[in-house]
Amino acid sequence: MPEIRILLVDDHSLFRESLTRLLETSAVFQLVAHCATVSDALARLSTNEIDVILLDYDLGEDSGLHLLAELKQCSSRARVLMVTAGLSDEATLQVIEAGAAGIFLKQGNPEQLIAAIKLVASGGTWLDAAAVQSIISGQGAHSKQLNRTHSLTSRQSEVLRGILDGLANKEIAWKLNTSESSVKAVIQELFHKAGVRTRSQLVRIAIEKHSSDWLHPR
């Protein structure tokens, strides 16, 4: 079996060190690099060939979903195995929809993790039993979320329009005759409805998925 080149992304240094020692016991694996943030991961990917990314979901102030989105945008061929302490049903569904090739819970044993990495590297999909159950449950939650995001309040629509027009928060507040903190609160509501974490992601989701209801409300 060809050597599997791995990038480990986890914000817990002790876990990274422990997993590094495990990977070094196998001649099949080459740990190319490990890091704690999405920006560091993207830097490593820009200069190294990676076959499998072992990615934590919760990266402190950031999320593994952010890296999955970046990988999709640059058409990366690296496959992602999400290695996490646990995910909600809804987050499990989001991870799979974002392109992860597998979900491995940190409670699993080392032999299972090695098998999961090899399977993902060969083009397969690894899902723990708990992840499968979460996906089934998450389908229902996802449908409910879609219903919740079907429409915006008039204030949310006004703030979104300001963002699409390229206005800063202060300019939106002046235009709507409200405070900047109120605008920030509405933007957080929009982030939640769109399931995103950044302004640019909100714009993309609004254009790609909600052009008929959010941008042209009836």
Rosetta constraint file for C-alpha pairs under 8 A:
AtomPair CA 1 CA 28 HARMONIC 7.15 0.50
AtomPair CA 2 CA 28 HARMONIC 7.01 0.50
AtomPair CA 3 CA 27 HARMONIC 7.54 0.50
AtomPair CA 3 CA 28 HARMONIC 4.85 0.50
AtomPair CA 3 CA 29 HARMONIC 5.63 0.50
AtomPair CA 3 CA 30 HARMONIC 6.55 0.50
AtomPair CA 4 CA 28 HARMONIC 6.06 0.50
AtomPair CA 4 CA 29 HARMONIC 4.87 0.50
AtomPair CA 4 CA 30 HARMONIC 5.92 0.50
AtomPair CA 4 CA 51 HARMONIC 6.04 0.50
AtomPair CA 4 CA 52 HARMONIC 7.20 0.50
AtomPair CA 4 CA 118 HARMONIC 7.90 0.50
AtomPair CA 4 CA 121 HARMONIC 7.02 0.50
AtomPair CA 5 CA 29 HARMONIC 6.18 0.50
AtomPair CA 5 CA 30 HARMONIC 4.82 0.50
AtomPair CA 5 CA 31 HARMONIC 6.00 0.50
AtomPair CA 5 CA 32 HARMONIC 6.08 0.50
AtomPair CA 5 CA 49 HARMONIC 7.23 0.50
AtomPair CA 5 CA 50 HARMONIC 5.14 0.50
AtomPair CA 5 CA 51 HARMONIC 5.09 0.50
AtomPair CA 5 CA 52 HARMONIC 6.42 0.50
AtomPair CA 6 CA 29 HARMONIC 7.02 0.50
AtomPair CA 6 CA 30 HARMONIC 5.99 0.50
AtomPair CA 6 CA 31 HARMONIC 4.77 0.50
AtomPair CA 6 CA 32 HARMONIC 5.58 0.50
AtomPair CA 6 CA 33 HARMONIC 7.17 0.50
AtomPair CA 6 CA 50 HARMONIC 5.75 0.50
AtomPair CA 6 CA 51 HARMONIC 6.03 0.50
AtomPair CA 6 CA 52 HARMONIC 4.99 0.50
AtomPair CA 6 CA 53 HARMONIC 5.71 0.50
AtomPair CA 6 CA 54 HARMONIC 7.22 0.50
AtomPair CA 7 CA 31 HARMONIC 6.19 0.50
AtomPair CA 7 CA 32 HARMONIC 5.78 0.50
AtomPair CA 7 CA 33 HARMONIC 5.22 0.50
AtomPair CA 7 CA 34 HARMONIC 5.66 0.50
AtomPair CA 7 CA 41 HARMONIC 7.78 0.50
AtomPair CA 7 CA 50 HARMONIC 6.52 0.50
AtomPair CA 7 CA 52 HARMONIC 6.48 0.50
AtomPair CA 7 CA 53 HARMONIC 4.76 0.50
AtomPair CA 7 CA 54 HARMONIC 6.21 0.50
AtomPair CA 8 CA 16 HARMONIC 7.26 0.50
AtomPair CA 8 CA 31 HARMONIC 7.58 0.50
AtomPair CA 8 CA 33 HARMONIC 6.49 0.50
AtomPair CA 8 CA 34 HARMONIC 4.49 0.50
AtomPair CA 8 CA 35 HARMONIC 6.40 0.50
AtomPair CA 8 CA 53 HARMONIC 5.85 0.50
AtomPair CA 8 CA 54 HARMONIC 4.78 0.50
AtomPair CA 8 CA 55 HARMONIC 6.23 0.50
AtomPair CA 9 CA 16 HARMONIC 7.95 0.50
AtomPair CA 9 CA 34 HARMONIC 5.77 0.50
AtomPair CA 9 CA 35 HARMONIC 5.09 0.50
AtomPair CA 9 CA 36 HARMONIC 5.41 0.50
AtomPair CA 9 CA 37 HARMONIC 6.79 0.50
AtomPair CA 9 CA 38 HARMONIC 7.71 0.50
AtomPair CA 9 CA 41 HARMONIC 6.74 0.50
AtomPair CA 9 CA 53 HARMONIC 7.25 0.50
AtomPair CA 9 CA 54 HARMONIC 6.05 0.50
AtomPair CA 9 CA 55 HARMONIC 4.89 0.50
AtomPair CA 9 CA 56 HARMONIC 6.25 0.50
AtomPair CA 10 CA 15 HARMONIC 7.57 0.50
AtomPair CA 10 CA 16 HARMONIC 6.49 0.50
AtomPair CA 10 CA 34 HARMONIC 7.80 0.50
AtomPair CA 10 CA 35 HARMONIC 6.46 0.50
AtomPair CA 10 CA 36 HARMONIC 4.85 0.50
AtomPair CA 10 CA 37 HARMONIC 7.27 0.50
AtomPair CA 10 CA 55 HARMONIC 6.29 0.50
AtomPair CA 10 CA 56 HARMONIC 5.19 0.50
AtomPair CA 10 CA 59 HARMONIC 6.42 0.50
AtomPair CA 11 CA 16 HARMONIC 7.98 0.50
AtomPair CA 11 CA 35 HARMONIC 7.28 0.50
AtomPair CA 11 CA 36 HARMONIC 4.11 0.50
AtomPair CA 11 CA 37 HARMONIC 6.67 0.50
AtomPair CA 11 CA 56 HARMONIC 7.77 0.50
AtomPair CA 11 CA 58 HARMONIC 7.99 0.50
AtomPair CA 11 CA 59 HARMONIC 5.40 0.50
AtomPair CA 11 CA 60 HARMONIC 6.82 0.50
AtomPair CA 12 CA 16 HARMONIC 6.39 0.50
AtomPair CA 12 CA 36 HARMONIC 7.24 0.50
AtomPair CA 13 CA 17 HARMONIC 6.13 0.50
AtomPair CA 13 CA 36 HARMONIC 7.81 0.50
AtomPair CA 14 CA 18 HARMONIC 6.13 0.50
AtomPair CA 15 CA 19 HARMONIC 6.02 0.50
AtomPair CA 16 CA 20 HARMONIC 5.94 0.50
AtomPair CA 16 CA 34 HARMONIC 7.20 0.50
AtomPair CA 17 CA 21 HARMONIC 6.36 0.50
AtomPair CA 18 CA 22 HARMONIC 6.50 0.50
AtomPair CA 19 CA 23 HARMONIC 6.16 0.50
AtomPair CA 20 CA 24 HARMONIC 6.18 0.50
AtomPair CA 20 CA 31 HARMONIC 7.27 0.50
AtomPair CA 21 CA 25 HARMONIC 6.75 0.50
AtomPair CA 22 CA 26 HARMONIC 7.59 0.50
AtomPair CA 22 CA 110 HARMONIC 7.61 0.50
AtomPair CA 23 CA 29 HARMONIC 6.17 0.50
AtomPair CA 23 CA 30 HARMONIC 7.60 0.50
AtomPair CA 23 CA 31 HARMONIC 7.07 0.50
AtomPair CA 24 CA 29 HARMONIC 7.06 0.50
AtomPair CA 24 CA 30 HARMONIC 7.53 0.50
AtomPair CA 24 CA 31 HARMONIC 7.60 0.50
AtomPair CA 32 CA 48 HARMONIC 7.64 0.50
AtomPair CA 32 CA 50 HARMONIC 7.56 0.50
AtomPair CA 33 CA 44 HARMONIC 7.18 0.50
AtomPair CA 34 CA 41 HARMONIC 7.87 0.50
AtomPair CA 35 CA 40 HARMONIC 6.20 0.50
AtomPair CA 35 CA 41 HARMONIC 6.34 0.50
AtomPair CA 36 CA 40 HARMONIC 7.05 0.50
AtomPair CA 36 CA 41 HARMONIC 7.69 0.50
AtomPair CA 36 CA 59 HARMONIC 7.09 0.50
AtomPair CA 37 CA 41 HARMONIC 6.23 0.50
AtomPair CA 37 CA 59 HARMONIC 6.59 0.50
AtomPair CA 37 CA 62 HARMONIC 7.50 0.50
AtomPair CA 38 CA 42 HARMONIC 6.18 0.50
AtomPair CA 38 CA 62 HARMONIC 7.44 0.50
AtomPair CA 38 CA 63 HARMONIC 8.00 0.50
AtomPair CA 38 CA 64 HARMONIC 7.47 0.50
AtomPair CA 38 CA 66 HARMONIC 7.25 0.50
AtomPair CA 38 CA 67 HARMONIC 5.73 0.50
AtomPair CA 39 CA 43 HARMONIC 6.32 0.50
AtomPair CA 40 CA 44 HARMONIC 6.31 0.50
AtomPair CA 41 CA 45 HARMONIC 6.17 0.50
AtomPair CA 42 CA 46 HARMONIC 6.17 0.50
AtomPair CA 42 CA 67 HARMONIC 7.83 0.50
AtomPair CA 43 CA 47 HARMONIC 6.86 0.50
AtomPair CA 44 CA 48 HARMONIC 5.97 0.50
AtomPair CA 45 CA 49 HARMONIC 6.77 0.50
AtomPair CA 45 CA 50 HARMONIC 6.85 0.50
AtomPair CA 50 CA 78 HARMONIC 5.69 0.50
AtomPair CA 51 CA 77 HARMONIC 7.37 0.50
AtomPair CA 51 CA 78 HARMONIC 4.82 0.50
AtomPair CA 51 CA 79 HARMONIC 6.17 0.50
AtomPair CA 51 CA 121 HARMONIC 6.42 0.50
AtomPair CA 52 CA 78 HARMONIC 5.44 0.50
AtomPair CA 52 CA 79 HARMONIC 4.81 0.50
AtomPair CA 52 CA 80 HARMONIC 5.68 0.50
AtomPair CA 52 CA 81 HARMONIC 7.04 0.50
AtomPair CA 52 CA 117 HARMONIC 7.34 0.50
AtomPair CA 52 CA 120 HARMONIC 7.42 0.50
AtomPair CA 52 CA 121 HARMONIC 6.09 0.50
AtomPair CA 53 CA 78 HARMONIC 6.66 0.50
AtomPair CA 53 CA 79 HARMONIC 6.12 0.50
AtomPair CA 53 CA 80 HARMONIC 4.73 0.50
AtomPair CA 53 CA 81 HARMONIC 6.11 0.50
AtomPair CA 54 CA 80 HARMONIC 6.14 0.50
AtomPair CA 54 CA 81 HARMONIC 5.10 0.50
AtomPair CA 54 CA 82 HARMONIC 5.89 0.50
AtomPair CA 54 CA 83 HARMONIC 6.08 0.50
AtomPair CA 55 CA 64 HARMONIC 6.43 0.50
AtomPair CA 55 CA 80 HARMONIC 6.75 0.50
AtomPair CA 55 CA 81 HARMONIC 6.21 0.50
AtomPair CA 55 CA 82 HARMONIC 4.78 0.50
AtomPair CA 55 CA 83 HARMONIC 5.61 0.50
AtomPair CA 55 CA 84 HARMONIC 7.68 0.50
AtomPair CA 56 CA 64 HARMONIC 5.96 0.50
AtomPair CA 56 CA 82 HARMONIC 5.75 0.50
AtomPair CA 56 CA 83 HARMONIC 5.16 0.50
AtomPair CA 56 CA 84 HARMONIC 5.16 0.50
AtomPair CA 57 CA 63 HARMONIC 5.57 0.50
AtomPair CA 57 CA 64 HARMONIC 4.35 0.50
AtomPair CA 57 CA 65 HARMONIC 6.89 0.50
AtomPair CA 57 CA 82 HARMONIC 6.71 0.50
AtomPair CA 57 CA 83 HARMONIC 7.34 0.50
AtomPair CA 57 CA 84 HARMONIC 5.95 0.50
AtomPair CA 57 CA 87 HARMONIC 8.00 0.50
AtomPair CA 58 CA 62 HARMONIC 6.82 0.50
AtomPair CA 58 CA 63 HARMONIC 5.15 0.50
AtomPair CA 58 CA 64 HARMONIC 6.31 0.50
AtomPair CA 58 CA 84 HARMONIC 7.75 0.50
AtomPair CA 59 CA 63 HARMONIC 5.19 0.50
AtomPair CA 59 CA 64 HARMONIC 6.57 0.50
AtomPair CA 62 CA 66 HARMONIC 7.20 0.50
AtomPair CA 63 CA 67 HARMONIC 7.42 0.50
AtomPair CA 64 CA 68 HARMONIC 6.43 0.50
AtomPair CA 65 CA 69 HARMONIC 6.20 0.50
AtomPair CA 65 CA 94 HARMONIC 7.90 0.50
AtomPair CA 65 CA 95 HARMONIC 6.52 0.50
AtomPair CA 65 CA 98 HARMONIC 7.01 0.50
AtomPair CA 66 CA 70 HARMONIC 6.35 0.50
AtomPair CA 67 CA 71 HARMONIC 6.11 0.50
AtomPair CA 68 CA 72 HARMONIC 6.25 0.50
AtomPair CA 68 CA 80 HARMONIC 7.95 0.50
AtomPair CA 68 CA 98 HARMONIC 6.03 0.50
AtomPair CA 68 CA 99 HARMONIC 6.64 0.50
AtomPair CA 68 CA 100 HARMONIC 7.21 0.50
AtomPair CA 69 CA 73 HARMONIC 6.21 0.50
AtomPair CA 69 CA 98 HARMONIC 6.56 0.50
AtomPair CA 70 CA 74 HARMONIC 6.37 0.50
AtomPair CA 71 CA 75 HARMONIC 5.96 0.50
AtomPair CA 71 CA 76 HARMONIC 5.16 0.50
AtomPair CA 72 CA 76 HARMONIC 6.38 0.50
AtomPair CA 72 CA 98 HARMONIC 7.87 0.50
AtomPair CA 72 CA 99 HARMONIC 7.47 0.50
AtomPair CA 79 CA 100 HARMONIC 7.00 0.50
AtomPair CA 79 CA 101 HARMONIC 6.19 0.50
AtomPair CA 79 CA 120 HARMONIC 6.88 0.50
AtomPair CA 79 CA 121 HARMONIC 6.86 0.50
AtomPair CA 80 CA 99 HARMONIC 7.69 0.50
AtomPair CA 80 CA 100 HARMONIC 4.99 0.50
AtomPair CA 80 CA 101 HARMONIC 5.44 0.50
AtomPair CA 80 CA 102 HARMONIC 6.82 0.50
AtomPair CA 80 CA 120 HARMONIC 7.72 0.50
AtomPair CA 81 CA 100 HARMONIC 6.14 0.50
AtomPair CA 81 CA 101 HARMONIC 5.70 0.50
AtomPair CA 81 CA 102 HARMONIC 4.72 0.50
AtomPair CA 81 CA 103 HARMONIC 5.73 0.50
AtomPair CA 81 CA 104 HARMONIC 6.95 0.50
AtomPair CA 81 CA 116 HARMONIC 7.98 0.50
AtomPair CA 81 CA 117 HARMONIC 7.17 0.50
AtomPair CA 81 CA 120 HARMONIC 7.00 0.50
AtomPair CA 81 CA 126 HARMONIC 7.85 0.50
AtomPair CA 82 CA 100 HARMONIC 6.75 0.50
AtomPair CA 82 CA 101 HARMONIC 7.90 0.50
AtomPair CA 82 CA 102 HARMONIC 6.02 0.50
AtomPair CA 82 CA 103 HARMONIC 4.66 0.50
AtomPair CA 82 CA 104 HARMONIC 5.98 0.50
AtomPair CA 83 CA 103 HARMONIC 6.09 0.50
AtomPair CA 83 CA 104 HARMONIC 4.82 0.50
AtomPair CA 83 CA 105 HARMONIC 5.74 0.50
AtomPair CA 83 CA 106 HARMONIC 6.15 0.50
AtomPair CA 84 CA 103 HARMONIC 7.52 0.50
AtomPair CA 84 CA 104 HARMONIC 6.44 0.50
AtomPair CA 84 CA 105 HARMONIC 5.14 0.50
AtomPair CA 84 CA 106 HARMONIC 5.52 0.50
AtomPair CA 85 CA 105 HARMONIC 5.52 0.50
AtomPair CA 85 CA 106 HARMONIC 5.08 0.50
AtomPair CA 85 CA 107 HARMONIC 6.92 0.50
AtomPair CA 86 CA 105 HARMONIC 6.26 0.50
AtomPair CA 86 CA 106 HARMONIC 7.83 0.50
AtomPair CA 87 CA 91 HARMONIC 5.78 0.50
AtomPair CA 87 CA 92 HARMONIC 5.77 0.50
AtomPair CA 88 CA 92 HARMONIC 6.09 0.50
AtomPair CA 88 CA 134 HARMONIC 7.14 0.50
AtomPair CA 89 CA 93 HARMONIC 6.49 0.50
AtomPair CA 89 CA 131 HARMONIC 7.93 0.50
AtomPair CA 89 CA 134 HARMONIC 4.33 0.50
AtomPair CA 89 CA 135 HARMONIC 6.10 0.50
AtomPair CA 89 CA 137 HARMONIC 6.04 0.50
AtomPair CA 89 CA 138 HARMONIC 4.53 0.50
AtomPair CA 89 CA 141 HARMONIC 7.67 0.50
AtomPair CA 90 CA 94 HARMONIC 6.32 0.50
AtomPair CA 90 CA 134 HARMONIC 7.51 0.50
AtomPair CA 90 CA 135 HARMONIC 7.59 0.50
AtomPair CA 90 CA 137 HARMONIC 7.95 0.50
AtomPair CA 90 CA 138 HARMONIC 4.73 0.50
AtomPair CA 90 CA 139 HARMONIC 7.69 0.50
AtomPair CA 90 CA 141 HARMONIC 6.27 0.50
AtomPair CA 90 CA 142 HARMONIC 6.52 0.50
AtomPair CA 91 CA 95 HARMONIC 6.09 0.50
AtomPair CA 91 CA 138 HARMONIC 7.90 0.50
AtomPair CA 92 CA 96 HARMONIC 6.44 0.50
AtomPair CA 92 CA 131 HARMONIC 6.68 0.50
AtomPair CA 92 CA 134 HARMONIC 6.32 0.50
AtomPair CA 92 CA 135 HARMONIC 6.12 0.50
AtomPair CA 92 CA 138 HARMONIC 7.21 0.50
AtomPair CA 93 CA 97 HARMONIC 6.11 0.50
AtomPair CA 93 CA 134 HARMONIC 7.47 0.50
AtomPair CA 93 CA 135 HARMONIC 5.36 0.50
AtomPair CA 93 CA 138 HARMONIC 5.84 0.50
AtomPair CA 93 CA 139 HARMONIC 7.21 0.50
AtomPair CA 93 CA 142 HARMONIC 7.91 0.50
AtomPair CA 94 CA 98 HARMONIC 5.95 0.50
AtomPair CA 95 CA 99 HARMONIC 6.66 0.50
AtomPair CA 95 CA 100 HARMONIC 5.88 0.50
AtomPair CA 96 CA 100 HARMONIC 5.10 0.50
AtomPair CA 96 CA 101 HARMONIC 7.12 0.50
AtomPair CA 96 CA 102 HARMONIC 7.50 0.50
AtomPair CA 101 CA 120 HARMONIC 6.28 0.50
AtomPair CA 101 CA 124 HARMONIC 7.22 0.50
AtomPair CA 101 CA 125 HARMONIC 5.12 0.50
AtomPair CA 101 CA 126 HARMONIC 6.74 0.50
AtomPair CA 102 CA 116 HARMONIC 7.93 0.50
AtomPair CA 102 CA 120 HARMONIC 6.96 0.50
AtomPair CA 102 CA 125 HARMONIC 5.23 0.50
AtomPair CA 102 CA 126 HARMONIC 4.37 0.50
AtomPair CA 102 CA 127 HARMONIC 5.39 0.50
AtomPair CA 103 CA 126 HARMONIC 6.16 0.50
AtomPair CA 103 CA 127 HARMONIC 5.17 0.50
AtomPair CA 103 CA 128 HARMONIC 6.50 0.50
AtomPair CA 103 CA 131 HARMONIC 6.78 0.50
AtomPair CA 104 CA 108 HARMONIC 7.29 0.50
AtomPair CA 104 CA 113 HARMONIC 7.14 0.50
AtomPair CA 104 CA 116 HARMONIC 7.50 0.50
AtomPair CA 104 CA 126 HARMONIC 7.24 0.50
AtomPair CA 104 CA 127 HARMONIC 6.56 0.50
AtomPair CA 104 CA 128 HARMONIC 6.02 0.50
AtomPair CA 105 CA 128 HARMONIC 7.08 0.50
AtomPair CA 108 CA 112 HARMONIC 6.50 0.50
AtomPair CA 108 CA 113 HARMONIC 7.01 0.50
AtomPair CA 109 CA 113 HARMONIC 6.51 0.50
AtomPair CA 110 CA 114 HARMONIC 6.26 0.50
AtomPair CA 111 CA 115 HARMONIC 6.27 0.50
AtomPair CA 112 CA 116 HARMONIC 6.05 0.50
AtomPair CA 113 CA 117 HARMONIC 6.20 0.50
AtomPair CA 114 CA 118 HARMONIC 6.32 0.50
AtomPair CA 115 CA 119 HARMONIC 6.13 0.50
AtomPair CA 116 CA 120 HARMONIC 6.13 0.50
AtomPair CA 116 CA 126 HARMONIC 5.83 0.50
AtomPair CA 117 CA 121 HARMONIC 6.02 0.50
AtomPair CA 118 CA 122 HARMONIC 6.22 0.50
AtomPair CA 119 CA 123 HARMONIC 6.58 0.50
AtomPair CA 119 CA 124 HARMONIC 5.10 0.50
AtomPair CA 119 CA 125 HARMONIC 6.68 0.50
AtomPair CA 119 CA 126 HARMONIC 6.94 0.50
AtomPair CA 120 CA 124 HARMONIC 4.74 0.50
AtomPair CA 120 CA 125 HARMONIC 5.56 0.50
AtomPair CA 120 CA 126 HARMONIC 6.59 0.50
AtomPair CA 127 CA 131 HARMONIC 5.78 0.50
AtomPair CA 127 CA 132 HARMONIC 6.26 0.50
AtomPair CA 128 CA 132 HARMONIC 6.45 0.50
AtomPair CA 129 CA 133 HARMONIC 6.40 0.50
AtomPair CA 130 CA 134 HARMONIC 6.14 0.50
AtomPair CA 131 CA 135 HARMONIC 6.17 0.50
AtomPair CA 132 CA 136 HARMONIC 6.46 0.50
AtomPair CA 133 CA 137 HARMONIC 6.25 0.50
AtomPair CA 134 CA 138 HARMONIC 5.61 0.50
AtomPair CA 135 CA 139 HARMONIC 6.20 0.50
AtomPair CA 136 CA 140 HARMONIC 7.49 0.50
AtomPair CA 137 CA 141 HARMONIC 6.80 0.50
AtomPair CA 138 CA 142 HARMONIC 5.83 0.50
AtomPair CA 139 CA 143 HARMONIC 6.34 0.50
AtomPair CA 140 CA 144 HARMONIC 6.46 0.50
AtomPair CA 141 CA 145 HARMONIC 6.16 0.50
AtomPair CA 142 CA 146 HARMONIC 6.21 0.50
AtomPair CA 143 CA 147 HARMONIC 6.39 0.50
AtomPair CA 144 CA 148 HARMONIC 6.30 0.50
AtomPair CA 145 CA 149 HARMONIC 6.18 0.50
AtomPair CA 145 CA 193 HARMONIC 7.87 0.50
AtomPair CA 146 CA 150 HARMONIC 6.08 0.50
AtomPair CA 148 CA 193 HARMONIC 7.34 0.50
AtomPair CA 149 CA 193 HARMONIC 5.38 0.50
AtomPair CA 149 CA 194 HARMONIC 6.99 0.50
AtomPair CA 150 CA 213 HARMONIC 6.94 0.50
AtomPair CA 150 CA 214 HARMONIC 7.89 0.50
AtomPair CA 151 CA 213 HARMONIC 6.46 0.50
AtomPair CA 151 CA 214 HARMONIC 6.45 0.50
AtomPair CA 151 CA 217 HARMONIC 7.88 0.50
AtomPair CA 152 CA 156 HARMONIC 5.73 0.50
AtomPair CA 152 CA 157 HARMONIC 5.95 0.50
AtomPair CA 152 CA 214 HARMONIC 6.52 0.50
AtomPair CA 153 CA 157 HARMONIC 6.22 0.50
AtomPair CA 154 CA 158 HARMONIC 6.26 0.50
AtomPair CA 155 CA 159 HARMONIC 6.25 0.50
AtomPair CA 155 CA 186 HARMONIC 7.68 0.50
AtomPair CA 156 CA 160 HARMONIC 6.05 0.50
AtomPair CA 156 CA 186 HARMONIC 6.12 0.50
AtomPair CA 156 CA 187 HARMONIC 7.60 0.50
AtomPair CA 156 CA 189 HARMONIC 7.86 0.50
AtomPair CA 156 CA 190 HARMONIC 6.89 0.50
AtomPair CA 157 CA 161 HARMONIC 6.07 0.50
AtomPair CA 157 CA 214 HARMONIC 6.81 0.50
AtomPair CA 157 CA 215 HARMONIC 7.69 0.50
AtomPair CA 158 CA 162 HARMONIC 6.34 0.50
AtomPair CA 158 CA 176 HARMONIC 7.89 0.50
AtomPair CA 159 CA 163 HARMONIC 6.34 0.50
AtomPair CA 159 CA 172 HARMONIC 6.67 0.50
AtomPair CA 159 CA 183 HARMONIC 6.93 0.50
AtomPair CA 159 CA 186 HARMONIC 7.20 0.50
AtomPair CA 159 CA 187 HARMONIC 7.22 0.50
AtomPair CA 160 CA 164 HARMONIC 6.20 0.50
AtomPair CA 160 CA 187 HARMONIC 7.74 0.50
AtomPair CA 160 CA 190 HARMONIC 7.84 0.50
AtomPair CA 161 CA 165 HARMONIC 6.14 0.50
AtomPair CA 161 CA 215 HARMONIC 7.73 0.50
AtomPair CA 162 CA 166 HARMONIC 6.48 0.50
AtomPair CA 162 CA 167 HARMONIC 5.46 0.50
AtomPair CA 162 CA 168 HARMONIC 7.95 0.50
AtomPair CA 162 CA 172 HARMONIC 5.76 0.50
AtomPair CA 163 CA 167 HARMONIC 5.49 0.50
AtomPair CA 163 CA 168 HARMONIC 7.22 0.50
AtomPair CA 163 CA 172 HARMONIC 7.86 0.50
AtomPair CA 163 CA 199 HARMONIC 7.94 0.50
AtomPair CA 163 CA 203 HARMONIC 7.69 0.50
AtomPair CA 164 CA 203 HARMONIC 6.67 0.50
AtomPair CA 167 CA 171 HARMONIC 5.74 0.50
AtomPair CA 167 CA 172 HARMONIC 6.10 0.50
AtomPair CA 168 CA 172 HARMONIC 6.27 0.50
AtomPair CA 169 CA 173 HARMONIC 6.12 0.50
AtomPair CA 169 CA 180 HARMONIC 6.04 0.50
AtomPair CA 169 CA 183 HARMONIC 6.40 0.50
AtomPair CA 169 CA 184 HARMONIC 7.03 0.50
AtomPair CA 170 CA 174 HARMONIC 6.24 0.50
AtomPair CA 170 CA 179 HARMONIC 7.93 0.50
AtomPair CA 170 CA 180 HARMONIC 5.46 0.50
AtomPair CA 171 CA 175 HARMONIC 6.12 0.50
AtomPair CA 172 CA 176 HARMONIC 6.11 0.50
AtomPair CA 172 CA 180 HARMONIC 7.78 0.50
AtomPair CA 172 CA 183 HARMONIC 7.20 0.50
AtomPair CA 173 CA 177 HARMONIC 5.75 0.50
AtomPair CA 173 CA 178 HARMONIC 4.95 0.50
AtomPair CA 173 CA 179 HARMONIC 5.40 0.50
AtomPair CA 173 CA 180 HARMONIC 5.18 0.50
AtomPair CA 173 CA 182 HARMONIC 7.76 0.50
AtomPair CA 173 CA 183 HARMONIC 6.11 0.50
AtomPair CA 174 CA 178 HARMONIC 6.40 0.50
AtomPair CA 174 CA 179 HARMONIC 7.57 0.50
AtomPair CA 178 CA 182 HARMONIC 6.75 0.50
AtomPair CA 178 CA 183 HARMONIC 7.51 0.50
AtomPair CA 179 CA 183 HARMONIC 6.59 0.50
AtomPair CA 180 CA 184 HARMONIC 6.29 0.50
AtomPair CA 181 CA 185 HARMONIC 6.23 0.50
AtomPair CA 182 CA 186 HARMONIC 6.32 0.50
AtomPair CA 183 CA 187 HARMONIC 6.20 0.50
AtomPair CA 184 CA 188 HARMONIC 6.33 0.50
AtomPair CA 185 CA 189 HARMONIC 6.47 0.50
AtomPair CA 186 CA 190 HARMONIC 6.30 0.50
AtomPair CA 187 CA 191 HARMONIC 6.15 0.50
AtomPair CA 188 CA 192 HARMONIC 6.22 0.50
AtomPair CA 189 CA 193 HARMONIC 6.23 0.50
AtomPair CA 190 CA 194 HARMONIC 6.03 0.50
AtomPair CA 190 CA 202 HARMONIC 7.50 0.50
AtomPair CA 191 CA 195 HARMONIC 5.75 0.50
AtomPair CA 191 CA 196 HARMONIC 5.04 0.50
AtomPair CA 191 CA 197 HARMONIC 5.92 0.50
AtomPair CA 191 CA 198 HARMONIC 7.25 0.50
AtomPair CA 191 CA 199 HARMONIC 7.91 0.50
AtomPair CA 191 CA 202 HARMONIC 6.43 0.50
AtomPair CA 192 CA 196 HARMONIC 6.57 0.50
AtomPair CA 194 CA 202 HARMONIC 6.49 0.50
AtomPair CA 194 CA 205 HARMONIC 6.69 0.50
AtomPair CA 194 CA 206 HARMONIC 7.74 0.50
AtomPair CA 196 CA 201 HARMONIC 5.98 0.50
AtomPair CA 196 CA 202 HARMONIC 6.16 0.50
AtomPair CA 197 CA 201 HARMONIC 6.93 0.50
AtomPair CA 197 CA 202 HARMONIC 7.67 0.50
AtomPair CA 198 CA 202 HARMONIC 6.32 0.50
AtomPair CA 199 CA 203 HARMONIC 6.36 0.50
AtomPair CA 200 CA 204 HARMONIC 6.29 0.50
AtomPair CA 201 CA 205 HARMONIC 6.17 0.50
AtomPair CA 202 CA 206 HARMONIC 6.02 0.50
AtomPair CA 203 CA 207 HARMONIC 6.20 0.50
AtomPair CA 204 CA 208 HARMONIC 5.90 0.50
AtomPair CA 205 CA 209 HARMONIC 5.42 0.50
AtomPair CA 205 CA 210 HARMONIC 6.80 0.50
AtomPair CA 206 CA 210 HARMONIC 4.82 0.50
AtomPair CA 206 CA 211 HARMONIC 6.04 0.50
AtomPair CA 206 CA 214 HARMONIC 6.74 0.50
AtomPair CA 206 CA 215 HARMONIC 7.29 0.50
AtomPair CA 207 CA 211 HARMONIC 5.04 0.50
AtomPair CA 207 CA 215 HARMONIC 7.68 0.50
AtomPair CA 210 CA 214 HARMONIC 5.27 0.50
AtomPair CA 210 CA 215 HARMONIC 6.79 0.50
AtomPair CA 211 CA 215 HARMONIC 4.95 0.50
AtomPair CA 211 CA 216 HARMONIC 6.46 0.50
AtomPair CA 212 CA 216 HARMONIC 5.28 0.50
AtomPair CA 212 CA 217 HARMONIC 6.82 0.50
AtomPair CA 213 CA 217 HARMONIC 4.72 0.50
AtomPair CA 213 CA 218 HARMONIC 7.16 0.50
